């Protein structure tokens, strides 16, 4: 995920400092996200993705899906 965020940031012509400022984190925090460090907060990742026009898709294979019980 970090590589995708880095590639998209560069593709938009943004410096780490610019994008970090847009979402309210330090450029060091953004660098850690781009390096794939596990300490990244989900909220920050989602905000970064939003700023870069990305979206998170969670795919559950049909054989693994669990349906909610009827009330």
Secondary structure, 3 states (H helix, E strand, C coil): CHHHHHHHHHHCCCCHHHHHHHHCCCHHHHHHHHCCCCCCCHHHHHHHHHHCCCCCCCCCCHHHCCCCCCC
